[in-house]
Amino acid sequence: MTTENINFEETFSAIGRNLSEQGYCILENSLPNNIGEELLQYLDLLSSSDFKQAGVGRGTGFVVDNQIRSDKILWITGESSSELKWIYFCNNLKEYLNRNLYLGLSSFESHFVRYAKGDFYKRHLDAFKGQGNRIVSVVYYLNKEWIEDDGGELVIYGGDIPESGKRVAPKFGTIIVFLSEEIPHEVLSTNTNRLSIAGWFRRTIN
């Protein structure tokens, strides 16, 4: 089965509905397992030196601050077939959101994220209103056999979520989509290696 033959309509419908109603969507096992499996196989071929220390800010405002975040990243370029399947899914999601939510999304970017033991990312927004063009964020988890003691949960805030936040375990196959300007979030310290993809749908600013 190739990605091109998969109908994602049910997944896209759930994402669109939840974004409209509450600003975020959490789905388990909503993508075919072969996408996650192939991404993991690709990551196994890489070395730790392929990943670079993550920072905050963009352009001249970019800084590396281990007091804010300590993870490492590798940008997804579409050089592997597994990356292309992920990009295909996200491009189709972009088209669905534009068609049904009129978001005017124009592009997508994403990277692999690797948290080693003890790594974290403090509470933040992916975009500030009027100061950027990230509109929708997406996170996809690649961790098999994850247990509660492993830590590393994503905690999201805002909307109708209790002040203490909503915790999401980074289990294999779980995807989270949320409004970049409206949903603060953080990654709690992890007790073991943690893998994910983080991405953003952007709107061109004229």
C-alpha positions as CSV (number, residue, x, y, z in Angstrom):
1,M,0.0,0.0,0.0
2,T,1.4,3.4,-1.0
3,T,0.7,6.7,0.7
4,E,-1.0,8.0,-2.4
5,N,-3.7,5.3,-2.1
6,I,-4.6,6.1,1.5
7,N,-7.8,8.1,2.2
8,F,-7.0,10.5,5.1
9,E,-10.5,12.2,5.0
10,E,-11.6,10.8,8.4
11,T,-8.4,12.0,10.1
12,F,-8.6,15.4,8.4
13,S,-12.2,15.8,9.4
14,A,-11.4,15.1,13.0
15,I,-8.5,17.6,13.0
16,G,-10.6,20.3,11.3
17,R,-13.5,19.9,13.7
18,N,-11.4,19.9,16.8
19,L,-9.3,22.9,15.6
20,S,-12.5,24.9,15.1
21,E,-14.1,23.9,18.4
22,Q,-11.2,23.9,20.8
23,G,-8.0,25.0,19.0
24,Y,-6.3,21.6,19.2
25,C,-6.7,17.9,18.2
26,I,-5.1,14.8,19.7
27,L,-5.5,11.6,17.7
28,E,-3.9,8.1,18.3
29,N,-3.0,5.7,15.5
30,S,-4.6,7.9,12.9
31,L,-1.8,7.5,10.3
32,P,-0.9,4.2,8.8
33,N,1.7,2.4,10.8
34,N,4.0,2.0,7.8
35,I,4.6,5.8,7.8
36,G,5.9,5.8,11.4
37,E,7.8,2.5,10.8
38,E,9.6,3.8,7.8
39,L,10.5,7.1,9.5
40,L,12.0,5.1,12.4
41,Q,14.0,3.0,9.9
42,Y,15.3,6.1,8.3
43,L,16.3,7.6,11.7
44,D,18.2,4.4,12.5
45,L,20.5,5.1,9.6
46,L,21.4,8.5,11.0
47,S,24.1,9.3,13.5
48,S,23.8,11.7,16.5
49,S,26.1,14.1,14.7
50,D,23.3,14.7,12.1
51,F,21.2,16.4,14.7
52,K,22.0,20.0,15.7
53,Q,21.3,21.8,19.0
54,A,17.9,23.4,18.9
55,G,17.4,27.1,19.6
56,V,14.7,29.7,19.9
57,G,13.9,32.6,17.6
58,R,14.5,33.0,13.8
59,G,17.0,34.9,11.7
60,T,19.1,37.4,13.6
61,G,17.0,36.6,16.7
62,F,18.0,33.0,16.8
63,V,19.8,31.9,20.0
64,V,20.7,28.6,21.7
65,D,19.6,28.6,25.3
66,N,19.8,25.3,27.2
67,Q,17.8,26.9,30.0
68,I,14.8,27.1,27.7
69,R,15.2,24.0,25.5
70,S,17.8,21.2,25.3
71,D,16.6,19.0,22.5
72,K,18.3,18.5,19.1
73,I,16.7,18.7,15.6
74,L,17.2,17.6,12.0
75,W,15.2,19.4,9.3
76,I,13.1,17.2,7.0
77,T,14.0,17.9,3.4
78,G,12.3,15.0,1.5
79,E,15.5,13.3,0.6
80,S,14.2,9.9,1.8
81,S,11.0,8.0,0.7
82,S,9.8,8.0,4.4
83,E,10.1,11.8,4.6
84,L,8.2,12.1,1.3
85,K,5.3,10.1,2.7
86,W,5.2,12.4,5.8
87,I,5.3,15.5,3.6
88,Y,2.6,14.1,1.3
89,F,0.3,13.6,4.4
90,C,1.0,17.1,5.6
91,N,0.5,18.8,2.2
92,N,-2.9,17.1,1.9
93,L,-3.8,18.2,5.4
94,K,-2.9,21.8,4.4
95,E,-5.2,21.6,1.4
96,Y,-8.0,20.2,3.6
97,L,-7.6,23.0,6.2
98,N,-7.5,25.7,3.5
99,R,-10.6,24.3,1.8
100,N,-12.7,23.8,5.0
101,L,-11.3,26.3,7.5
102,Y,-10.2,29.0,5.1
103,L,-6.8,29.4,6.9
104,G,-4.8,30.5,3.8
105,L,-1.9,28.2,4.6
106,S,0.8,28.5,2.0
107,S,3.7,26.3,3.1
108,F,4.9,23.6,5.5
109,E,8.2,22.9,7.3
110,S,9.1,20.2,9.8
111,H,12.0,18.6,11.5
112,F,12.8,15.5,13.5
113,V,13.3,16.1,17.2
114,R,15.5,14.0,19.5
115,Y,15.3,14.4,23.3
116,A,18.0,12.6,25.3
117,K,17.5,11.7,29.0
118,G,17.0,14.9,31.0
119,D,16.0,17.1,28.0
120,F,13.0,19.4,28.1
121,Y,11.4,22.5,26.4
122,K,9.9,25.1,28.7
123,R,6.4,26.5,28.2
124,H,6.1,28.6,25.0
125,L,4.0,29.6,22.0
126,D,5.1,28.6,18.5
127,A,4.0,32.0,17.2
128,F,3.0,35.3,18.7
129,K,0.0,37.2,17.2
130,G,1.1,39.7,14.6
131,Q,4.8,38.7,14.9
132,G,5.1,35.6,12.8
133,N,3.4,33.5,10.1
134,R,3.1,30.1,11.9
135,I,-0.6,29.3,12.0
136,V,-1.0,25.6,12.7
137,S,1.5,23.3,14.5
138,V,1.7,19.6,14.2
139,V,3.5,17.0,16.3
140,Y,3.9,13.3,15.5
141,Y,5.4,10.8,17.9
142,L,7.7,7.9,17.1
143,N,8.3,6.2,20.5
144,K,7.3,2.5,20.8
145,E,6.5,0.9,24.1
146,W,6.4,4.3,25.9
147,I,5.4,4.0,29.6
148,E,4.4,6.6,32.1
149,D,7.7,6.5,34.0
150,D,9.5,7.6,30.8
151,G,8.2,11.1,31.3
152,G,8.6,13.5,28.4
153,E,4.9,14.4,28.1
154,L,3.7,17.3,26.0
155,V,1.6,19.6,28.2
156,I,-0.8,21.9,26.3
157,Y,-2.6,24.9,27.8
158,G,-5.2,27.4,26.7
159,G,-8.8,27.2,25.6
160,D,-11.0,25.1,27.8
161,I,-8.0,23.1,29.2
162,P,-7.6,23.2,33.0
163,E,-5.0,25.7,34.2
164,S,-2.7,22.8,35.1
165,G,-2.7,21.8,31.4
166,K,-3.4,18.6,29.5
167,R,-0.7,16.0,29.3
168,V,-0.1,13.9,26.2
169,A,2.2,10.9,26.3
170,P,4.6,10.8,23.3
171,K,3.4,7.3,22.2
172,F,4.1,5.9,18.7
173,G,1.5,7.0,16.2
174,T,-0.1,9.9,18.2
175,I,-0.5,13.1,16.3
176,I,-1.3,16.5,17.8
177,V,-2.4,19.5,15.8
178,F,-3.0,22.9,17.3
179,L,-3.3,26.6,16.6
180,S,0.3,28.0,16.9
181,E,-0.7,31.5,18.2
182,E,-3.3,30.2,20.8
183,I,-2.0,27.1,22.5
184,P,1.0,27.4,24.8
185,H,2.8,24.1,25.5
186,E,5.9,22.6,27.0
187,V,7.8,19.3,26.9
188,L,8.5,17.8,30.4
189,S,11.9,16.4,31.1
190,T,12.3,12.9,29.6
191,N,13.8,9.9,31.4
192,T,14.8,8.1,28.2
193,N,15.4,8.9,24.5
194,R,12.4,10.5,22.9
195,L,11.7,10.9,19.1
196,S,9.1,13.0,17.4
197,I,8.4,15.3,14.4
198,A,7.5,18.9,14.9
199,G,6.1,20.9,12.0
200,W,4.3,24.2,11.2
201,F,1.9,25.3,8.5
202,R,2.7,28.9,7.5
203,R,0.9,31.8,5.9
204,T,2.8,34.1,3.7
205,I,2.9,37.7,5.1
206,N,2.7,40.3,2.4
